[in-house]
Amino acid sequence: MANDQSKRSQEDLMSKLQMLTLDHPHACEELEKVWMELSVLNKEKEHLVNQVRELDKGLVLMDDFQNQLCTITKERDKLMAKIEEHQNHDISL
């Protein structure tokens, strides 16, 4: 009886080994596909990271331009006020 059980156990193990042996090439193919997809995704990620960097540079430039515009606008307003003050002074003379 123990011999029969041992024999069945060995047959089960052999059957499982055969199944694993048959599945191995398929698993290798699937793994290769996953590696290829990972490679593509890594390239896409790098491209997106570069785009974000470029956008960040653009935002910094835009902030600089806005600051310059604000400064120029303030200077213009001061000059306009001085011109108006001179015009009012000239009119009163």
C-alpha positions in Angstrom: 0.0 0.0 0.0 2.8 2.4 0.9 4.5 1.4 -2.4 1.3 2.2 -4.4 1.1 5.6 -2.7 4.7 6.3 -3.4 4.3 5.3 -7.0 1.2 7.5 -7.4 3.1 10.4 -5.7 6.0 9.9 -8.2 3.6 9.8 -11.1 1.9 13.0 -9.9 5.3 14.6 -9.6 6.3 13.5 -13.1 3.0 14.8 -14.5 3.5 18.1 -12.8 7.1 18.3 -14.1 5.9 17.5 -17.6 3.3 20.3 -17.4 6.0 22.7 -16.1 8.3 21.7 -18.9 5.6 22.3 -21.5 4.7 25.7 -19.9 8.3 26.9 -19.6 8.7 28.1 -23.3 5.4 29.9 -23.1 6.4 31.6 -19.8 9.7 32.6 -21.5 7.8 34.1 -24.4 5.5 36.0 -22.1 8.5 37.2 -20.1 10.2 38.5 -23.3 7.0 40.4 -24.2 6.9 41.9 -20.8 10.5 43.0 -21.0 9.8 44.6 -24.5 6.8 46.4 -23.1 8.8 47.6 -20.1 11.5 48.9 -22.5 8.9 50.8 -24.5 7.3 52.2 -21.4 10.7 53.4 -20.1 11.4 55.2 -23.4 8.0 56.8 -23.2 8.6 57.8 -19.6 12.0 59.4 -20.5 10.3 61.3 -23.3 7.6 62.6 -20.9 10.2 63.5 -18.3 12.1 65.6 -21.0 8.8 67.3 -22.0 8.1 68.2 -18.4 11.6 69.6 -18.1 11.1 71.7 -21.2 7.7 72.9 -19.9 9.3 73.9 -16.6 11.9 75.9 -18.5 9.1 77.6 -20.4 7.2 78.4 -17.2 10.4 79.9 -15.7 10.8 82.1 -18.8 7.1 83.0 -18.7 7.5 84.0 -15.1 10.5 86.1 -15.9 8.6 87.9 -18.8 5.6 88.5 -16.5 7.9 90.0 -13.9 9.6 92.2 -16.5 6.2 93.3 -17.8 5.1 94.2 -14.3 8.2 96.2 -13.7 7.8 98.0 -17.1 4.1 98.7 -16.4 5.0 100.2 -13.0 7.7 102.4 -14.6 5.2 103.4 -17.3 2.6 104.3 -14.7 5.1 106.5 -12.8 6.1 108.3 -16.1 2.5 108.8 -17.0 1.9 110.3 -13.6 4.9 112.6 -14.0 3.7 113.7 -17.5 0.2 114.4 -16.2 1.7 116.4 -13.3 3.8 118.4 -15.8 0.8 119.0 -18.0 -1.2 120.2 -15.1 1.6 122.5 -14.0 2.0 123.9 -17.5 -1.8 124.6 -17.7 -1.8 126.4 -14.4 1.0 128.7 -15.7 
